[in-house]
Amino acid sequence: MVVDKQFHGALEAVSKFLMLSAGSETSGAGAYVAIEQVVGTLDGRKGSFLLMHNGTRTRESQKLTVTVVPGCGTGELSEMEGKMEITITGKDHFYDLVYTPLET
């Protein structure tokens, strides 16, 4: 699946990600992996960076890790490292990007 997203706030950007997923309809368990390229401005700095998604779920819980791929940034975001936390409330997704201070 290919997905387009938009971010607004400290991160003003667009992204595309390619996702693979599989699971069991019977047990409700499943997994997904994705690579996402984010292009835009973060705290006034222009560039792009990659996110790597890794998620699993059961009927009772979900576990998701989204990591900034070190060394894959461009422009003013080239030295960026960190992670993204995604909170899902109903059908709404909220993103919290935690990253190392960028070089000035």
N, C-alpha and C positions, 0 to 999 in steps of 0.2 A: 504494500500500500504506500502511495506517495501522498504526503499531507503538506499543505501550505498553512503557515501560521503568521500572526502579527502580534508584536509585543508593544505595549504602551506604558510609559512611566520613565524611570531612570534608563531603561533599555527601550529605545525606539528602533525597532528592527522588524525585518521579515525573515522567515525561515522556510526551508523545505526539509522534510525528512522522509527517509525510506525506512519502512518498518516491516519486519517479519514477525508473525505471531502464529502460535499453535496452542491447542488446548483440547480439553475433554468436555463435551456438552454434558456428559453423564455426571462427572464429579465436580464440574465447575472450575477445575484447576487449569492453569495455562501459563504461558510465558511469552514475552516479546523482547526483541532487540531492535534498536534503531540507531541510525547515524543522522544527525541534524546539523545543517549548516545555517548559522545565524549571521545575517549581514545588516549592519546599521550603525547606531551610535549608542554607546554605553557611557553614561556620565559625561557626555560631551566629547568622547573619543570615538573616532570613526574606524571601522574595520570589520572583520568577520572572525568567527571562531566556530569550532566544531563541538557538538555535544554527543556523548555516547550514552544511550539509554539501555537499561537492563532491568526487566520487570518480571515478577512472578506473582501468581495469585492462587488462592484456594477459595473455597466457599466462605471461609471465616476471615481471611486476611489478604492483604496485598503488600508486596515489598518492591520498592522502586529505587533505583540508583541512577542519577543522571550526572555525568562527570564531564567537565570541560576537558577536552583532549589537549594535554600540554604540548606546546610547540607547534600547534596547527593554526594559531591566530594570524591575522594579517593586519597591516596598517598599524594604527595606534593600539590595537588589541593583541599584538603579536606575542607579548609576554604573559598573557593572561592564563591563570589556572584557577580551578574552583569546582563548584558543584551547583546544581539547580535542584531545589525542592519543589515538588508539585503537590498542591493540595486540591482535591476534587470535592466539591460540594454540589450535590445533585449533578447537573450537567455542566456546571461552571468549573473551569480550571484556573487556579491561581499559582503564579510562579514566583519563587524567591531565589534570586541568583546570588550566591555567596562566592566571592572571588578574592584573590590576593590583590593587594594594592598594585596599581599599574604604574609603570615608570612614567615620570613626567617629562 
